[in-house]
Amino acid sequence: MFTKKIIIGMLLVFVLSLSTGVGVGLFINKTDGKAEESDPKSFDYLPTLNHADFKEKYDAGQEFYVYIGRPECGDSIKFNKEFESVFVDFNTDGTVADIKYDLDVKNFYYFNVAEIIPDFKQEDRDQYKDLYGFYFTPSLVHYKDGKVVNIAEWDSIYGFSSADYMKWFYETDLIVPNNEVYHEGATDKE
C-alpha cells in the first residue's frame, strides 16, 4: 500500500513536471523573447512616414504629430489595439469605416522606427534620442521648429497607460473634449 502511494506520488510529480515543462517550453517558444505578431491591418489607415519623410519634416521644422512604434514591440502592439478600440471603426470585413476625430488628416502620422533601428539596440536609441528626442516605443511626439513640443512615451517603470496617451491627444488639440460630457459648472441637463 505504501509503495503504491509512492508510485502514484512519483507519477503525479512526473506528470506535473512534464506539464509544467511543456507549458514553460511552449511559452518560451511562443514568445522567444519577442512579442506576438501585431495585427497586419494595424496603422494601415494612418499616413505613414518612412525615415526619409520623417527626417525631411523634422529638418524643415514642420509641425507634425507622430506615433513612433515598432511592430514587434509588445507595448506598441498593446497601444495599437487600444488606439483602434478608441479611434477606429471597422466594417465587418475588417476594412476601416471611420477614423474618429479625423486623425488621418491632421498631420498625425505613424512611423515604424524598426526601419532605422531594426533590433532597437541601446546605442542606436541613444543616437535617435539625441537627434529626435524619443527613446522608447511606443511614443507620441509633437514636433515643431525641429524640436519636441511634447511627448507621451512608454516608461520602464510606469509603462504607457491609456490615460497617458489620451492626455497627450487632448493637450495637442488633436482631439477636443466633448462639451456635452465635460464642461465647467453644474450640469445643464434637464
C-alpha positions as CSV (number, residue, x, y, z in Angstrom):
1,M,0.0,0.0,0.0
2,F,2.8,2.4,0.9
3,T,4.7,1.5,-2.3
4,K,1.5,2.2,-4.3
5,K,1.2,5.7,-2.8
6,I,4.9,6.4,-3.5
7,I,4.5,5.3,-7.1
8,I,1.3,7.3,-7.5
9,G,3.0,10.3,-5.9
10,M,6.0,10.0,-8.3
11,L,3.7,9.7,-11.3
12,L,1.9,12.8,-10.2
13,V,5.1,14.7,-9.7
14,F,6.3,13.4,-13.1
15,V,3.1,14.4,-14.9
16,L,3.1,17.9,-13.2
17,S,6.8,18.4,-14.1
18,L,6.1,17.3,-17.6
19,S,3.1,19.5,-18.0
20,T,4.9,22.5,-16.4
21,G,7.9,21.9,-18.5
22,V,5.9,21.7,-21.6
23,G,3.9,24.8,-20.6
24,V,7.1,26.7,-19.9
25,G,8.6,25.4,-23.2
26,L,5.5,26.5,-25.1
27,F,5.6,29.9,-23.5
28,I,9.3,30.3,-24.3
29,N,8.9,29.0,-27.8
30,K,5.8,31.1,-28.4
31,T,7.4,34.4,-27.3
32,D,11.0,33.5,-27.9
33,G,11.9,36.8,-26.3
34,K,9.7,38.7,-28.9
35,A,6.1,39.8,-28.7
36,E,3.4,38.2,-30.8
37,E,2.9,39.5,-34.3
38,S,0.7,42.6,-34.5
39,D,-2.5,42.6,-36.5
40,P,-1.5,43.2,-40.1
41,K,-4.1,46.0,-40.5
42,S,-2.5,48.0,-37.7
43,F,-2.0,51.6,-38.8
44,D,-2.6,51.0,-42.5
45,Y,-5.3,53.6,-42.1
46,L,-2.9,56.4,-41.0
47,P,-0.5,58.3,-43.1
48,T,2.9,56.6,-42.7
49,L,6.3,58.2,-42.6
50,N,9.4,56.4,-43.7
51,H,12.7,57.6,-42.3
52,A,13.4,60.0,-45.2
53,D,9.9,61.6,-44.9
54,F,10.3,61.9,-41.1
55,K,13.7,63.5,-41.4
56,E,12.5,65.9,-44.1
57,K,9.6,67.1,-42.0
58,Y,11.8,67.4,-38.9
59,D,14.7,69.1,-40.6
60,A,12.3,71.6,-42.3
61,G,10.9,72.5,-38.9
62,Q,7.4,71.5,-39.9
63,E,4.7,71.0,-37.3
64,F,3.6,67.4,-37.2
65,Y,2.4,64.7,-34.8
66,V,3.7,61.2,-34.9
67,Y,3.2,57.8,-33.3
68,I,6.5,56.1,-33.1
69,G,6.2,52.4,-32.7
70,R,7.6,49.0,-33.7
71,P,5.5,46.1,-34.9
72,E,7.5,43.6,-32.8
73,C,7.2,45.7,-29.6
74,G,4.7,44.2,-27.1
75,D,3.8,47.7,-25.7
76,S,3.4,49.0,-29.3
77,I,1.1,46.1,-30.1
78,K,-0.9,46.9,-26.9
79,F,-1.1,50.6,-27.9
80,N,-2.2,49.7,-31.4
81,K,-5.1,47.6,-30.1
82,E,-6.2,50.3,-27.6
83,F,-5.8,53.0,-30.3
84,E,-8.0,51.0,-32.7
85,S,-10.7,50.4,-30.0
86,V,-10.9,54.2,-29.2
87,F,-10.3,55.9,-32.6
88,V,-11.1,53.4,-35.4
89,D,-14.4,52.0,-36.5
90,F,-14.1,48.9,-38.7
91,N,-16.6,47.3,-41.1
92,T,-17.5,43.7,-40.6
93,D,-14.9,42.7,-43.3
94,G,-12.1,44.4,-41.3
95,T,-11.8,47.4,-43.6
96,V,-11.8,50.9,-42.0
97,A,-15.2,52.5,-41.8
98,D,-14.2,55.7,-39.9
99,I,-11.3,57.3,-38.1
100,K,-12.6,59.4,-35.3
101,Y,-11.6,63.0,-34.8
102,D,-10.2,62.9,-38.4
103,L,-6.8,61.9,-37.1
104,D,-5.8,60.7,-40.5
105,V,-5.9,64.2,-41.9
106,K,-4.4,66.3,-39.0
107,N,-0.7,65.9,-39.7
108,F,-0.8,62.8,-37.4
109,Y,1.5,60.0,-38.8
110,Y,2.7,56.6,-38.0
111,F,6.5,56.0,-38.0
112,N,7.8,52.4,-37.8
113,V,11.1,53.0,-36.1
114,A,12.2,49.4,-36.9
115,E,13.2,50.9,-40.3
116,I,16.1,52.8,-38.7
117,I,16.7,50.8,-35.5
118,P,15.9,47.2,-36.6
119,D,16.9,45.5,-33.3
120,F,16.4,48.5,-31.1
121,K,19.9,48.4,-29.6
122,Q,20.6,50.9,-26.8
123,E,23.4,52.7,-28.7
124,D,21.1,53.3,-31.7
125,R,18.3,54.5,-29.3
126,D,20.8,56.9,-27.7
127,Q,21.6,58.3,-31.1
128,Y,18.0,58.9,-32.1
129,K,17.2,60.3,-28.6
130,D,19.8,62.9,-29.2
131,L,18.6,63.6,-32.8
132,Y,14.8,63.4,-32.4
133,G,14.0,63.4,-28.7
134,F,12.5,60.0,-28.2
135,Y,13.9,56.8,-26.7
136,F,11.3,54.1,-26.2
137,T,8.3,52.8,-28.1
138,P,5.5,53.5,-28.1
139,S,5.9,57.3,-28.2
140,L,3.6,60.0,-29.3
141,V,5.5,63.1,-30.2
142,H,4.5,66.6,-31.3
143,Y,7.3,68.3,-33.3
144,K,7.5,71.9,-34.3
145,D,10.5,74.0,-35.5
146,G,12.8,71.0,-35.3
147,K,12.0,70.5,-31.6
148,V,9.8,68.3,-29.4
149,V,6.9,70.3,-28.2
150,N,5.6,67.5,-26.0
151,I,5.9,63.7,-25.8
152,A,4.0,60.8,-24.2
153,E,6.2,57.8,-24.1
154,W,6.5,54.3,-22.7
155,D,8.3,54.3,-19.3
156,S,10.3,51.3,-17.9
157,I,8.6,51.7,-14.5
158,Y,5.2,53.1,-15.3
159,G,4.5,51.6,-18.7
160,F,2.2,53.5,-21.0
161,S,-1.4,53.8,-19.9
162,S,-4.4,54.9,-21.9
163,A,-4.8,57.9,-19.6
164,D,-1.2,59.0,-20.5
165,Y,-1.8,58.9,-24.3
166,M,-5.3,60.3,-24.1
167,K,-3.9,63.3,-22.1
168,W,-1.4,63.8,-25.0
169,F,-4.2,63.8,-27.6
170,Y,-6.1,66.4,-25.6
171,E,-3.1,68.6,-24.9
172,T,-2.1,68.7,-28.5
173,D,-5.7,69.5,-29.5
174,L,-5.7,66.6,-31.9
175,I,-9.0,65.7,-30.2
176,V,-11.1,68.1,-28.2
177,P,-13.3,67.3,-25.2
178,N,-17.0,66.7,-25.8
179,N,-18.6,69.7,-24.1
180,E,-21.8,67.7,-23.7
181,V,-19.9,65.3,-21.4
182,Y,-17.3,67.5,-19.8
183,H,-17.9,71.2,-19.1
184,E,-17.4,73.9,-16.4
185,G,-20.0,74.3,-13.7
186,A,-23.1,72.3,-12.7
187,T,-25.0,70.1,-15.1
188,D,-27.0,71.8,-17.8
189,K,-29.2,68.7,-18.4
190,E,-32.9,68.8,-17.8
